[in-house]
Amino acid sequence: MEFLRQSLSLTAEDWTAIWLTIQLCSYTTLILMAIATPLAWWLTSGRSAFRTAVQAVVALPLVLPPTVLGFYLLIMLGPRGFIGGTLEDMGLHHLAFSFEGILIGSVLYSMPFAVQPLEQAFSNLGRRPIEVAASLGAGAIDRFISVILPMTKSGFIVAMTLTFAHTMGEFGVVLMVGGNIPGVTHVLSTTIYGYTEGMQYAAAGRLSLMLLIFAFIVLFVVYWFNRGFEMIKP
């Protein structure tokens, strides 16, 4: 009980990092659901020659070291990069070492965790239910809301849960693109790193315990809603 009490003793800095992490995870999940849904549908039903290439690009974060992606994003979003430099020329601020920068990095790095579960769900659905709905006069939006969404809801739950959890555990991309600025890019993973670097093991331990418990809950939810779900692989 004493260990549990100490584990839940969080500082104001910890709470700030938790709130910033929740924001980052929520925005990343919402953005990726908007991007991954049409992309996964295209990958499932499309016959383009570029389909395999797109699948490989989507799966890159699964095998690419996060520092590599973080490095290229830092260059692109920085004041001398294509995106950051363009913003500077427009009188705006570049995106390196900003919340917007780590949000972009999180969206790219968590992409496969959103796309692949949806791609699997759409593939399992097949074309027959959609063709039947179309023959009955249902439009594209109506087919998505009335047929596709209810029949693939477990895939959406898995995609959202994994995306949120993966974003919460990100470290390399966040640190490379955003640094470790309190109140701006100081999320849970970088907070734990800072505590450990400063040999504040008790503080690092209580946050690590929270993430460990959260990770277990996430995996439990994933397997509960989709018993046939296969772990993501490149």
N, C-alpha and C positions, 0 to 999 in steps of 0.2 A: 504493500500500500504506500509506503514511503517513496519507493521508486516511482510508482505511478503518479504520486503527487508532484514529485520533482519533474517528472517528464512533461506534465501539463503546465508547468510554470513558465509561461512565455513572456518575453519582454515586448516592449512597444515596437522595437525593430523587427521582432519575429512576426508580430501581427501585421505590420506593414508589408513584409515579404509575403505572408500568406495571402493577403488581400490582392496584392499585385499579381501573384501567381494565379489566383482564381480568375482575375480579369483576363490574363494572358490565355489561360486554358479555355475560358468561355468564348472569347473572341475567335480564337483559333478554330474551335469546334464549329461555331456558326459559319465562319467563312469556308471551312473545308466541306461542310455539308452542302453548301451552295455550289461549290466547285466540283466536288467528288460525285454528286448524284448524276448530273448529265455526262460527266466523263466516264463513270463506271457503266452507265447505260450504253454509251457509244462503244466502249471496249467490249461489251457483251454482245451487242447486236450488229455492230459495224463490221464491214469487210474490207476496210481500207488497207492498203499495202503498208501503211505507217503504224498499224495497230501494234505490232510487236515492238517497234521502236518506242512507242509511247508507253507501253507496259514496262519496258526496261527503264525508261526515264523515271517513271513513277516509283519503281522499286529501288532506285539508286540509294536512297537514304538507309535502306536496310543493310547495305554492304559498304557504303562510303563512310569513312571516319567523319564524325560531326565537325571536327576541326577543319577538314578540307572544305566542306560546304560553308562553314563559318568564315573561312578565309576569303573565299571568292565573294561571298555576300558583303563582307567588310570592305573589300576593294570596290565593289559596284556601288554600294550605298554611301561610301565615304565621299569627302569633298572633291576628290580627284577621279572618282568613278563615273561611269556613264549616267547612272540614275542620280547619285548624289551631286555630281557636277552640274547636271541639268537643272536640278532644284536650286542649286546655288546661283546659277545664271539667271534664274527666274526670281531671285530675291528671297528664296525660301531657304530653310536650313536643311542640311543633308540628314540622312536617316541613320547614320552610324551612331552607336552609343545612345540610342533612344528607344522608347517603348515601341514605337512604330517599326523600328528596325528589327527588334527581337520578335515582333509579331510576324513579320514577313519570313524571318528565319524559321519560326515555329510552324507556319503554314507549309512551307516547303519540306521541312524535315519530318512532319507528321503525315504528309500526303499519303503514303502507302497504307497507313493504319486507318484511313478513311475510305480510300478507293477500293482496296482489295476485299474487305468484307461486303461492300455493296455489290462489287462485281460478282462475287460468289452468290450472293442472294438473288441477283437478277438472273444469273445463269441457272440457278435451281428453279426459278419461277417458270422459265420457258416462255414460248411465244403464244401458246394456245389460249390462256385466259385473256390475254390482251386482244387477240384476234376475235374472240367471242364477243368481248365488250365492244370492239369496233363495229362488228357486224350488227350489233344492237343499237348503233347510232351514238355511242359515247365518244366525245371528243378527246383530244390528247390530254387536256388538263383533267377532265373527268375520269379518264382511264387511270391516270396517275393517282388521283385522290381515292377513287373508289375500288381500284383493283390492285395496282402495283404496291402502293403504300401499305395497305392492310396485310397483303400476302408476303411482304418482305420486311415487316416491322422489326423482326429479330435482327436482321442484317443492319438496319439503321441503329438499333440499340447498341449492337456490338461496335459499329463504326464510331458512334459518338463517345461511347465509354472508353474505347482504346485510344481515340484521339485525345480526349481530355486527359487521360492518365499519362499517355506518352509525353504530352506537352508539359505536364507537371514535373516529369522526371528529366527533362532536357537540361543539359549542362554545357556541352562543348559549343554548340551553336550559339547559345545565349551568351556565354562568356566571351566568345570571339567577336560577336556582332555588337553586344551591348555593354561589355565590361561588367562592372559590379558597382553600379551607382545607386546608393540608397534612395528609395522612393521613386526610382525611374526604371532601372533594370535589375534591381536587387531582389531576385526571386528566391524561392526556397532552396533550389539546388545550389545556387551560388552562395547563399547564406550558410549552408552546411559546409561548403568548401572553405569559406572565410573563417568559420569557427574552428574547423580542423587545422587550418594553416596557423591559426593563433593558439593552437593547443587547448582550446576551450571544448574539451571532449564531452562534458556534460550537456552543454548547449547544443552541440552537434548531435549528440545521442538522442535528445528528446525530439528534435525535428526529424531525424532519420527514422525513429520509431513511428512517428505519425505517417511518414511516407510508406513505410513497410506495411502498416495496417491498411492504408488506403490501397496499396497495390494488391493486397490479398482480396479486399472487397471487390476491386475492379475485376479481377480474374474470376471470382465467384459469380459476379453478375454476368460476365461474358458466357461462362459455361452453363449458367442456369437458363439464360434466354435462348441459347443456341447450343444444344447438346452436341450437334454434329459439326460445330465450328472447328476448323483446322487452324492451328497456330500459323500466323503469317510467315511466309517464307519467300525469298526472292525467286 
